Amino acid sequence: MSKNSSNSTAVPEAKGALDRFKFEVANELGVPLTDGYNGNLTSKQNGSVGGYMVKKMIENQERQMSQGSGMGSNM
């Protein structure tokens, strides 16, 4: 059976920054995330990290857009 995962980084150069961000968010939430295997964590713990990451990224983008520094305004 082959592995068909769509879980990949859209911009490979951003992988390191996303990993650092993930650990920062996990620390803020008190989730004991480690580098490597995290099968000891619950789905709720892992989901809270991913969900909060998305929330923070959306808030940051909204803040940038409201200040006129969104993606389209740099051109």
PDB file with SEQRES, HELIX, SHEET and CRYST1 records, atoms N, CA, C and O in Angstrom:
SEQRES   1 A   75  MET SER LYS ASN SER SER ASN SER THR ALA VAL PRO GLU          
SEQRES   2 A   75  ALA LYS GLY ALA LEU ASP ARG PHE LYS PHE GLU VAL ALA          
SEQRES   3 A   75  ASN GLU LEU GLY VAL PRO LEU THR ASP GLY TYR ASN GLY          
SEQRES   4 A   75  ASN LEU THR SER LYS GLN ASN GLY SER VAL GLY GLY TYR          
SEQRES   5 A   75  MET VAL LYS LYS MET ILE GLU ASN GLN GLU ARG GLN MET          
SEQRES   6 A   75  SER GLN GLY SER GLY MET GLY SER ASN MET                      
HELIX    1 AA1 PRO A   12  ALA A   14  5                                   3    
HELIX    2 AA2 LYS A   15  LEU A   29  1                                  15    
HELIX    3 AA3 SER A   43  SER A   66  1                                  24    
HELIX    4 AA4 MET A   71  ASN A   74  5                                   4    
CRYST1    1.000    1.000    1.000  90.00  90.00  90.00 P 1           1          
ATOM      1  N   MET A   1       0.848  -1.184   0.000  1.00  0.00           N  
ATOM      2  CA  MET A   1       0.000   0.000   0.000  1.00  0.00           C  
ATOM      3  C   MET A   1       0.890   1.243   0.000  1.00  0.00           C  
ATOM      4  O   MET A   1       1.783   1.366   0.838  1.00  0.00           O  
ATOM      5  N   SER A   2       0.655   2.147  -0.920  1.00  0.00           N  
ATOM      6  CA  SER A   2       1.466   3.351  -1.005  1.00  0.00           C  
ATOM      7  C   SER A   2       0.863   4.463  -0.158  1.00  0.00           C  
ATOM      8  O   SER A   2      -0.342   4.499   0.091  1.00  0.00           O  
ATOM      9  N   LYS A   3       1.718   5.353   0.270  1.00  0.00           N  
ATOM     10  CA  LYS A   3       1.299   6.467   1.109  1.00  0.00           C  
ATOM     11  C   LYS A   3       0.922   7.644   0.212  1.00  0.00           C  
ATOM     12  O   LYS A   3       1.772   8.171  -0.505  1.00  0.00           O  
ATOM     13  N   ASN A   4      -0.339   8.056   0.247  1.00  0.00           N  
ATOM     14  CA  ASN A   4      -0.819   9.193  -0.534  1.00  0.00           C  
ATOM     15  C   ASN A   4      -1.209  10.311   0.419  1.00  0.00           C  
ATOM     16  O   ASN A   4      -2.380  10.440   0.777  1.00  0.00           O  
ATOM     17  N   SER A   5      -0.264  11.101   0.822  1.00  0.00           N  
ATOM     18  CA  SER A   5      -0.525  12.173   1.769  1.00  0.00           C  
ATOM     19  C   SER A   5      -0.518  13.523   1.057  1.00  0.00           C  
ATOM     20  O   SER A   5       0.370  13.812   0.255  1.00  0.00           O  
ATOM     21  N   SER A   6      -1.502  14.329   1.357  1.00  0.00           N  
ATOM     22  CA  SER A   6      -1.538  15.683   0.814  1.00  0.00           C  
ATOM     23  C   SER A   6      -0.976  16.680   1.825  1.00  0.00           C  
ATOM     24  O   SER A   6      -1.036  17.891   1.610  1.00  0.00           O  
ATOM     25  N   ASN A   7      -0.431  16.167   2.925  1.00  0.00           N  
ATOM     26  CA  ASN A   7       0.103  17.006   3.979  1.00  0.00           C  
ATOM     27  C   ASN A   7       1.536  17.399   3.627  1.00  0.00           C  
ATOM     28  O   ASN A   7       2.494  16.760   4.062  1.00  0.00           O  
ATOM     29  N   SER A   8       1.663  18.457   2.835  1.00  0.00           N  
ATOM     30  CA  SER A   8       2.983  18.931   2.461  1.00  0.00           C  
ATOM     31  C   SER A   8       3.018  20.448   2.547  1.00  0.00           C  
ATOM     32  O   SER A   8       1.988  21.116   2.459  1.00  0.00           O  
ATOM     33  N   THR A   9       4.213  20.973   2.718  1.00  0.00           N  
ATOM     34  CA  THR A   9       4.393  22.419   2.824  1.00  0.00           C  
ATOM     35  C   THR A   9       4.325  23.033   1.431  1.00  0.00           C  
ATOM     36  O   THR A   9       5.056  22.621   0.530  1.00  0.00           O  
ATOM     37  N   ALA A  10       3.450  24.014   1.256  1.00  0.00           N  
ATOM     38  CA  ALA A  10       3.288  24.662  -0.048  1.00  0.00           C  
ATOM     39  C   ALA A  10       4.573  25.375  -0.464  1.00  0.00           C  
ATOM     40  O   ALA A  10       4.924  25.384  -1.644  1.00  0.00           O  
ATOM     41  N   VAL A  11       5.268  25.967   0.493  1.00  0.00           N  
ATOM     42  CA  VAL A  11       6.537  26.643   0.236  1.00  0.00           C  
ATOM     43  C   VAL A  11       7.591  25.932   1.082  1.00  0.00           C  
ATOM     44  O   VAL A  11       7.717  26.218   2.272  1.00  0.00           O  
ATOM     45  N   PRO A  12       8.347  25.014   0.487  1.00  0.00           N  
ATOM     46  CA  PRO A  12       9.306  24.215   1.259  1.00  0.00           C  
ATOM     47  C   PRO A  12      10.280  25.048   2.101  1.00  0.00           C  
ATOM     48  O   PRO A  12      10.702  24.608   3.170  1.00  0.00           O  
ATOM     49  N   GLU A  13      10.632  26.227   1.636  1.00  0.00           N  
ATOM     50  CA  GLU A  13      11.555  27.087   2.377  1.00  0.00           C  
ATOM     51  C   GLU A  13      10.963  27.550   3.710  1.00  0.00           C  
ATOM     52  O   GLU A  13      11.703  27.990   4.590  1.00  0.00           O  
ATOM     53  N   ALA A  14       9.645  27.458   3.869  1.00  0.00           N  
ATOM     54  CA  ALA A  14       8.982  27.923   5.086  1.00  0.00           C  
ATOM     55  C   ALA A  14       8.879  26.828   6.143  1.00  0.00           C  
ATOM     56  O   ALA A  14       8.411  27.094   7.251  1.00  0.00           O  
ATOM     57  N   LYS A  15       9.302  25.611   5.832  1.00  0.00           N  
ATOM     58  CA  LYS A  15       9.127  24.482   6.756  1.00  0.00           C  
ATOM     59  C   LYS A  15       9.763  24.736   8.119  1.00  0.00           C  
ATOM     60  O   LYS A  15       9.141  24.456   9.144  1.00  0.00           O  
ATOM     61  N   GLY A  16      10.959  25.250   8.153  1.00  0.00           N  
ATOM     62  CA  GLY A  16      11.641  25.526   9.424  1.00  0.00           C  
ATOM     63  C   GLY A  16      10.883  26.532  10.268  1.00  0.00           C  
ATOM     64  O   GLY A  16      10.726  26.348  11.475  1.00  0.00           O  
ATOM     65  N   ALA A  17      10.414  27.590   9.634  1.00  0.00           N  
ATOM     66  CA  ALA A  17       9.666  28.617  10.360  1.00  0.00           C  
ATOM     67  C   ALA A  17       8.346  28.058  10.884  1.00  0.00           C  
ATOM     68  O   ALA A  17       7.930  28.385  11.996  1.00  0.00           O  
ATOM     69  N   LEU A  18       7.686  27.217  10.087  1.00  0.00           N  
ATOM     70  CA  LEU A  18       6.434  26.605  10.534  1.00  0.00           C  
ATOM     71  C   LEU A  18       6.671  25.664  11.710  1.00  0.00           C  
ATOM     72  O   LEU A  18       5.862  25.616  12.636  1.00  0.00           O  
ATOM     73  N   ASP A  19       7.762  24.925  11.680  1.00  0.00           N  
ATOM     74  CA  ASP A  19       8.082  24.040  12.801  1.00  0.00           C  
ATOM     75  C   ASP A  19       8.344  24.844  14.073  1.00  0.00           C  
ATOM     76  O   ASP A  19       7.870  24.467  15.145  1.00  0.00           O  
ATOM     77  N   ARG A  20       9.089  25.943  13.972  1.00  0.00           N  
ATOM     78  CA  ARG A  20       9.342  26.790  15.141  1.00  0.00           C  
ATOM     79  C   ARG A  20       8.037  27.368  15.669  1.00  0.00           C  
ATOM     80  O   ARG A  20       7.822  27.427  16.880  1.00  0.00           O  
ATOM     81  N   PHE A  21       7.156  27.799  14.747  1.00  0.00           N  
ATOM     82  CA  PHE A  21       5.867  28.360  15.119  1.00  0.00           C  
ATOM     83  C   PHE A  21       5.022  27.308  15.838  1.00  0.00           C  
ATOM     84  O   PHE A  21       4.351  27.613  16.824  1.00  0.00           O  
ATOM     85  N   LYS A  22       5.058  26.072  15.342  1.00  0.00           N  
ATOM     86  CA  LYS A  22       4.297  24.974  15.947  1.00  0.00           C  
ATOM     87  C   LYS A  22       4.740  24.763  17.393  1.00  0.00           C  
ATOM     88  O   LYS A  22       3.895  24.619  18.277  1.00  0.00           O  
ATOM     89  N   PHE A  23       6.044  24.741  17.647  1.00  0.00           N  
ATOM     90  CA  PHE A  23       6.544  24.532  19.000  1.00  0.00           C  
ATOM     91  C   PHE A  23       6.230  25.731  19.898  1.00  0.00           C  
ATOM     92  O   PHE A  23       5.963  25.557  21.087  1.00  0.00           O  
ATOM     93  N   GLU A  24       6.259  26.937  19.344  1.00  0.00           N  
ATOM     94  CA  GLU A  24       5.903  28.136  20.102  1.00  0.00           C  
ATOM     95  C   GLU A  24       4.442  28.063  20.549  1.00  0.00           C  
ATOM     96  O   GLU A  24       4.127  28.342  21.706  1.00  0.00           O  
ATOM     97  N   VAL A  25       3.556  27.688  19.631  1.00  0.00           N  
ATOM     98  CA  VAL A  25       2.132  27.582  19.952  1.00  0.00           C  
ATOM     99  C   VAL A  25       1.902  26.468  20.965  1.00  0.00           C  
ATOM    100  O   VAL A  25       1.141  26.647  21.916  1.00  0.00           O  
ATOM    101  N   ALA A  26       2.550  25.320  20.773  1.00  0.00           N  
ATOM    102  CA  ALA A  26       2.392  24.213  21.717  1.00  0.00           C  
ATOM    103  C   ALA A  26       2.818  24.638  23.115  1.00  0.00           C  
ATOM    104  O   ALA A  26       2.165  24.294  24.100  1.00  0.00           O  
ATOM    105  N   ASN A  27       3.901  25.378  23.198  1.00  0.00           N  
ATOM    106  CA  ASN A  27       4.373  25.877  24.489  1.00  0.00           C  
ATOM    107  C   ASN A  27       3.354  26.824  25.117  1.00  0.00           C  
ATOM    108  O   ASN A  27       3.079  26.732  26.314  1.00  0.00           O  
ATOM    109  N   GLU A  28       2.793  27.732  24.320  1.00  0.00           N  
ATOM    110  CA  GLU A  28       1.776  28.660  24.821  1.00  0.00           C  
ATOM    111  C   GLU A  28       0.567  27.924  25.379  1.00  0.00           C  
ATOM    112  O   GLU A  28      -0.013  28.337  26.383  1.00  0.00           O  
ATOM    113  N   LEU A  29       0.188  26.822  24.715  1.00  0.00           N  
ATOM    114  CA  LEU A  29      -0.988  26.061  25.116  1.00  0.00           C  
ATOM    115  C   LEU A  29      -0.691  25.022  26.197  1.00  0.00           C  
ATOM    116  O   LEU A  29      -1.611  24.396  26.724  1.00  0.00           O  
ATOM    117  N   GLY A  30       0.579  24.837  26.526  1.00  0.00           N  
ATOM    118  CA  GLY A  30       0.955  23.853  27.527  1.00  0.00           C  
ATOM    119  C   GLY A  30       0.912  22.422  27.013  1.00  0.00           C  
ATOM    120  O   GLY A  30       0.780  21.483  27.797  1.00  0.00           O  
ATOM    121  N   VAL A  31       1.024  22.251  25.697  1.00  0.00           N  
ATOM    122  CA  VAL A  31       1.034  20.921  25.092  1.00  0.00           C  
ATOM    123  C   VAL A  31       2.492  20.455  25.026  1.00  0.00           C  
ATOM    124  O   VAL A  31       3.328  21.135  24.432  1.00  0.00           O  
ATOM    125  N   PRO A  32       2.807  19.299  25.631  1.00  0.00           N  
ATOM    126  CA  PRO A  32       4.197  18.823  25.668  1.00  0.00           C  
ATOM    127  C   PRO A  32       4.653  18.211  24.348  1.00  0.00           C  
ATOM    128  O   PRO A  32       4.910  17.010  24.269  1.00  0.00           O  
ATOM    129  N   LEU A  33       4.750  19.025  23.333  1.00  0.00           N  
ATOM    130  CA  LEU A  33       5.158  18.577  21.997  1.00  0.00           C  
ATOM    131  C   LEU A  33       6.661  18.370  21.976  1.00  0.00           C  
ATOM    132  O   LEU A  33       7.416  19.193  22.493  1.00  0.00           O  
ATOM    133  N   THR A  34       7.092  17.272  21.378  1.00  0.00           N  
ATOM    134  CA  THR A  34       8.521  16.991  21.271  1.00  0.00           C  
ATOM    135  C   THR A  34       8.891  16.870  19.806  1.00  0.00           C  
ATOM    136  O   THR A  34       8.031  16.667  18.949  1.00  0.00           O  
ATOM    137  N   ASP A  35      10.176  16.996  19.527  1.00  0.00           N  
ATOM    138  CA  ASP A  35      10.669  16.815  18.172  1.00  0.00           C  
ATOM    139  C   ASP A  35      10.715  15.317  17.901  1.00  0.00           C  
ATOM    140  O   ASP A  35      11.448  14.588  18.568  1.00  0.00           O  
ATOM    141  N   GLY A  36       9.948  14.862  16.942  1.00  0.00           N  
ATOM    142  CA  GLY A  36       9.875  13.437  16.642  1.00  0.00           C  
ATOM    143  C   GLY A  36       8.487  12.888  16.925  1.00  0.00           C  
ATOM    144  O   GLY A  36       7.483  13.540  16.639  1.00  0.00           O  
ATOM    145  N   TYR A  37       8.435  11.704  17.481  1.00  0.00           N  
ATOM    146  CA  TYR A  37       7.175  10.993  17.719  1.00  0.00           C  
ATOM    147  C   TYR A  37       6.366  11.647  18.834  1.00  0.00           C  
ATOM    148  O   TYR A  37       6.891  11.909  19.916  1.00  0.00           O  
ATOM    149  N   ASN A  38       5.079  11.912  18.566  1.00  0.00           N  
ATOM    150  CA  ASN A  38       4.183  12.502  19.562  1.00  0.00           C  
ATOM    151  C   ASN A  38       2.901  11.688  19.695  1.00  0.00           C  
ATOM    152  O   ASN A  38       1.837  12.242  19.972  1.00  0.00           O  
ATOM    153  N   GLY A  39       2.999  10.380  19.497  1.00  0.00           N  
ATOM    154  CA  GLY A  39       1.839   9.507  19.576  1.00  0.00           C  
ATOM    155  C   GLY A  39       1.243   9.406  20.961  1.00  0.00           C  
ATOM    156  O   GLY A  39       0.135   8.894  21.121  1.00  0.00           O  
ATOM    157  N   ASN A  40       1.958   9.885  21.965  1.00  0.00           N  
ATOM    158  CA  ASN A  40       1.444   9.864  23.321  1.00  0.00           C  
ATOM    159  C   ASN A  40       0.456  11.007  23.579  1.00  0.00           C  
ATOM    160  O   ASN A  40      -0.224  11.015  24.605  1.00  0.00           O  
ATOM    161  N   LEU A  41       0.374  11.960  22.665  1.00  0.00           N  
ATOM    162  CA  LEU A  41      -0.552  13.084  22.823  1.00  0.00           C  
ATOM    163  C   LEU A  41      -1.926  12.707  22.281  1.00  0.00           C  
ATOM    164  O   LEU A  41      -2.049  11.886  21.372  1.00  0.00           O  
ATOM    165  N   THR A  42      -2.941  13.315  22.850  1.00  0.00           N  
ATOM    166  CA  THR A  42      -4.304  13.043  22.388  1.00  0.00           C  
ATOM    167  C   THR A  42      -4.591  13.826  21.113  1.00  0.00           C  
ATOM    168  O   THR A  42      -3.887  14.779  20.775  1.00  0.00           O  
ATOM    169  N   SER A  43      -5.631  13.406  20.421  1.00  0.00           N  
ATOM    170  CA  SER A  43      -6.059  14.132  19.222  1.00  0.00           C  
ATOM    171  C   SER A  43      -6.455  15.556  19.589  1.00  0.00           C  
ATOM    172  O   SER A  43      -6.216  16.489  18.822  1.00  0.00           O  
ATOM    173  N   LYS A  44      -7.053  15.722  20.748  1.00  0.00           N  
ATOM    174  CA  LYS A  44      -7.462  17.056  21.207  1.00  0.00           C  
ATOM    175  C   LYS A  44      -6.243  17.959  21.391  1.00  0.00           C  
ATOM    176  O   LYS A  44      -6.268  19.128  21.004  1.00  0.00           O  
ATOM    177  N   GLN A  45      -5.181  17.418  21.981  1.00  0.00           N  
ATOM    178  CA  GLN A  45      -3.972  18.219  22.181  1.00  0.00           C  
ATOM    179  C   GLN A  45      -3.354  18.612  20.841  1.00  0.00           C  
ATOM    180  O   GLN A  45      -3.038  19.779  20.613  1.00  0.00           O  
ATOM    181  N   ASN A  46      -3.185  17.629  19.961  1.00  0.00           N  
ATOM    182  CA  ASN A  46      -2.596  17.914  18.656  1.00  0.00           C  
ATOM    183  C   ASN A  46      -3.473  18.861  17.853  1.00  0.00           C  
ATOM    184  O   ASN A  46      -2.965  19.772  17.199  1.00  0.00           O  
ATOM    185  N   GLY A  47      -4.777  18.657  17.894  1.00  0.00           N  
ATOM    186  CA  GLY A  47      -5.703  19.512  17.155  1.00  0.00           C  
ATOM    187  C   GLY A  47      -5.707  20.933  17.667  1.00  0.00           C  
ATOM    188  O   GLY A  47      -5.865  21.879  16.895  1.00  0.00           O  
ATOM    189  N   SER A  48      -5.531  21.089  18.985  1.00  0.00           N  
ATOM    190  CA  SER A  48      -5.528  22.439  19.551  1.00  0.00           C  
ATOM    191  C   SER A  48      -4.327  23.227  19.038  1.00  0.00           C  
ATOM    192  O   SER A  48      -4.426  24.432  18.805  1.00  0.00           O  
ATOM    193  N   VAL A  49      -3.190  22.548  18.862  1.00  0.00           N  
ATOM    194  CA  VAL A  49      -1.991  23.228  18.351  1.00  0.00           C  
ATOM    195  C   VAL A  49      -2.239  23.689  16.910  1.00  0.00           C  
ATOM    196  O   VAL A  49      -2.010  24.852  16.579  1.00  0.00           O  
ATOM    197  N   GLY A  50      -2.704  22.780  16.065  1.00  0.00           N  
ATOM    198  CA  GLY A  50      -2.959  23.132  14.668  1.00  0.00           C  
ATOM    199  C   GLY A  50      -4.026  24.198  14.531  1.00  0.00           C  
ATOM    200  O   GLY A  50      -3.884  25.123  13.732  1.00  0.00           O  
ATOM    201  N   GLY A  51      -5.093  24.077  15.303  1.00  0.00           N  
ATOM    202  CA  GLY A  51      -6.179  25.056  15.241  1.00  0.00           C  
ATOM    203  C   GLY A  51      -5.735  26.442  15.680  1.00  0.00           C  
ATOM    204  O   GLY A  51      -6.100  27.450  15.075  1.00  0.00           O  
ATOM    205  N   TYR A  52      -4.936  26.475  16.748  1.00  0.00           N  
ATOM    206  CA  TYR A  52      -4.472  27.771  17.237  1.00  0.00           C  
ATOM    207  C   TYR A  52      -3.461  28.399  16.284  1.00  0.00           C  
ATOM    208  O   TYR A  52      -3.396  29.622  16.154  1.00  0.00           O  
ATOM    209  N   MET A  53      -2.667  27.549  15.612  1.00  0.00           N  
ATOM    210  CA  MET A  53      -1.737  28.065  14.604  1.00  0.00           C  
ATOM    211  C   MET A  53      -2.517  28.768  13.496  1.00  0.00           C  
ATOM    212  O   MET A  53      -2.165  29.871  13.079  1.00  0.00           O  
ATOM    213  N   VAL A  54      -3.568  28.125  13.029  1.00  0.00           N  
ATOM    214  CA  VAL A  54      -4.387  28.706  11.958  1.00  0.00           C  
ATOM    215  C   VAL A  54      -5.014  30.008  12.433  1.00  0.00           C  
ATOM    216  O   VAL A  54      -5.024  31.000  11.704  1.00  0.00           O  
ATOM    217  N   LYS A  55      -5.538  30.005  13.654  1.00  0.00           N  
ATOM    218  CA  LYS A  55      -6.170  31.212  14.204  1.00  0.00           C  
ATOM    219  C   LYS A  55      -5.170  32.376  14.232  1.00  0.00           C  
ATOM    220  O   LYS A  55      -5.501  33.490  13.826  1.00  0.00           O  
ATOM    221  N   LYS A  56      -3.954  32.115  14.709  1.00  0.00           N  
ATOM    222  CA  LYS A  56      -2.947  33.172  14.791  1.00  0.00           C  
ATOM    223  C   LYS A  56      -2.520  33.659  13.406  1.00  0.00           C  
ATOM    224  O   LYS A  56      -2.291  34.852  13.210  1.00  0.00           O  
ATOM    225  N   MET A  57      -2.414  32.734  12.442  1.00  0.00           N  
ATOM    226  CA  MET A  57      -2.031  33.135  11.084  1.00  0.00           C  
ATOM    227  C   MET A  57      -3.122  34.002  10.449  1.00  0.00           C  
ATOM    228  O   MET A  57      -2.820  34.982   9.768  1.00  0.00           O  
ATOM    229  N   ILE A  58      -4.379  33.643  10.669  1.00  0.00           N  
ATOM    230  CA  ILE A  58      -5.484  34.441  10.120  1.00  0.00           C  
ATOM    231  C   ILE A  58      -5.513  35.813  10.769  1.00  0.00           C  
ATOM    232  O   ILE A  58      -5.674  36.822  10.081  1.00  0.00           O  
ATOM    233  N   GLU A  59      -5.358  35.863  12.094  1.00  0.00           N  
ATOM    234  CA  GLU A  59      -5.340  37.156  12.783  1.00  0.00           C  
ATOM    235  C   GLU A  59      -4.211  38.040  12.271  1.00  0.00           C  
ATOM    236  O   GLU A  59      -4.401  39.241  12.079  1.00  0.00           O  
ATOM    237  N   ASN A  60      -3.041  37.456  12.050  1.00  0.00           N  
ATOM    238  CA  ASN A  60      -1.897  38.214  11.545  1.00  0.00           C  
ATOM    239  C   ASN A  60      -2.172  38.749  10.142  1.00  0.00           C  
ATOM    240  O   ASN A  60      -1.870  39.904   9.841  1.00  0.00           O  
ATOM    241  N   GLN A  61      -2.742  37.908   9.291  1.00  0.00           N  
ATOM    242  CA  GLN A  61      -3.047  38.341   7.920  1.00  0.00           C  
ATOM    243  C   GLN A  61      -4.106  39.442   7.923  1.00  0.00           C  
ATOM    244  O   GLN A  61      -3.996  40.413   7.174  1.00  0.00           O  
ATOM    245  N   GLU A  62      -5.136  39.293   8.766  1.00  0.00           N  
ATOM    246  CA  GLU A  62      -6.172  40.330   8.859  1.00  0.00           C  
ATOM    247  C   GLU A  62      -5.569  41.653   9.326  1.00  0.00           C  
ATOM    248  O   GLU A  62      -5.927  42.720   8.827  1.00  0.00           O  
ATOM    249  N   ARG A  63      -4.645  41.570  10.294  1.00  0.00           N  
ATOM    250  CA  ARG A  63      -3.993  42.783  10.805  1.00  0.00           C  
ATOM    251  C   ARG A  63      -3.187  43.454   9.695  1.00  0.00           C  
ATOM    252  O   ARG A  63      -3.230  44.675   9.544  1.00  0.00           O  
ATOM    253  N   GLN A  64      -2.447  42.652   8.915  1.00  0.00           N  
ATOM    254  CA  GLN A  64      -1.661  43.199   7.809  1.00  0.00           C  
ATOM    255  C   GLN A  64      -2.567  43.830   6.757  1.00  0.00           C  
ATOM    256  O   GLN A  64      -2.267  44.903   6.233  1.00  0.00           O  
ATOM    257  N   MET A  65      -3.669  43.164   6.454  1.00  0.00           N  
ATOM    258  CA  MET A  65      -4.588  43.687   5.436  1.00  0.00           C  
ATOM    259  C   MET A  65      -5.242  44.991   5.900  1.00  0.00           C  
ATOM    260  O   MET A  65      -5.438  45.906   5.099  1.00  0.00           O  
ATOM    261  N   SER A  66      -5.576  45.078   7.176  1.00  0.00           N  
ATOM    262  CA  SER A  66      -6.224  46.282   7.694  1.00  0.00           C  
ATOM    263  C   SER A  66      -5.248  47.464   7.724  1.00  0.00           C  
ATOM    264  O   SER A  66      -5.671  48.620   7.702  1.00  0.00           O  
ATOM    265  N   GLN A  67      -3.954  47.175   7.773  1.00  0.00           N  
ATOM    266  CA  GLN A  67      -2.946  48.224   7.753  1.00  0.00           C  
ATOM    267  C   GLN A  67      -2.484  48.547   6.346  1.00  0.00           C  
ATOM    268  O   GLN A  67      -1.594  49.375   6.152  1.00  0.00           O  
ATOM    269  N   GLY A  68      -3.086  47.895   5.366  1.00  0.00           N  
ATOM    270  CA  GLY A  68      -2.749  48.174   3.974  1.00  0.00           C  
ATOM    271  C   GLY A  68      -1.468  47.531   3.511  1.00  0.00           C  
ATOM    272  O   GLY A  68      -0.907  47.927   2.489  1.00  0.00           O  
ATOM    273  N   SER A  69      -0.988  46.527   4.259  1.00  0.00           N  
ATOM    274  CA  SER A  69       0.241  45.863   3.835  1.00  0.00           C  
ATOM    275  C   SER A  69      -0.040  44.425   3.445  1.00  0.00           C  
ATOM    276  O   SER A  69       0.810  43.552   3.624  1.00  0.00           O  
ATOM    277  N   GLY A  70      -1.218  44.174   2.915  1.00  0.00           N  
ATOM    278  CA  GLY A  70      -1.576  42.838   2.432  1.00  0.00           C  
ATOM    279  C   GLY A  70      -0.783  42.487   1.198  1.00  0.00           C  
ATOM    280  O   GLY A  70       0.009  43.295   0.715  1.00  0.00           O  
ATOM    281  N   MET A  71      -0.986  41.291   0.684  1.00  0.00           N  
ATOM    282  CA  MET A  71      -0.197  40.803  -0.451  1.00  0.00           C  
ATOM    283  C   MET A  71      -0.323  41.692  -1.681  1.00  0.00           C  
ATOM    284  O   MET A  71       0.669  41.922  -2.373  1.00  0.00           O  
ATOM    285  N   GLY A  72      -1.498  42.187  -1.963  1.00  0.00           N  
ATOM    286  CA  GLY A  72      -1.699  42.954  -3.176  1.00  0.00           C  
ATOM    287  C   GLY A  72      -1.179  44.378  -3.112  1.00  0.00           C  
ATOM    288  O   GLY A  72      -0.991  45.001  -4.157  1.00  0.00           O  
ATOM    289  N   SER A  73      -0.942  44.911  -1.933  1.00  0.00           N  
ATOM    290  CA  SER A  73      -0.535  46.307  -1.830  1.00  0.00           C  
ATOM    291  C   SER A  73       0.958  46.529  -2.024  1.00  0.00           C  
ATOM    292  O   SER A  73       1.401  47.674  -2.108  1.00  0.00           O  
ATOM    293  N   ASN A  74       1.738  45.463  -2.096  1.00  0.00           N  
ATOM    294  CA  ASN A  74       3.186  45.612  -2.262  1.00  0.00           C  
ATOM    295  C   ASN A  74       3.577  45.825  -3.717  1.00  0.00           C  
ATOM    296  O   ASN A  74       4.729  46.157  -3.997  1.00  0.00           O  
ATOM    297  N   MET A  75       2.677  45.649  -4.622  1.00  0.00           N  
ATOM    298  CA  MET A  75       3.012  45.702  -6.049  1.00  0.00           C  
ATOM    299  C   MET A  75       2.847  47.090  -6.598  1.00  0.00           C  
ATOM    300  O   MET A  75       3.086  47.317  -7.784  1.00  0.00           O  
TER     301      MET A  75                                                      
END                                                                             
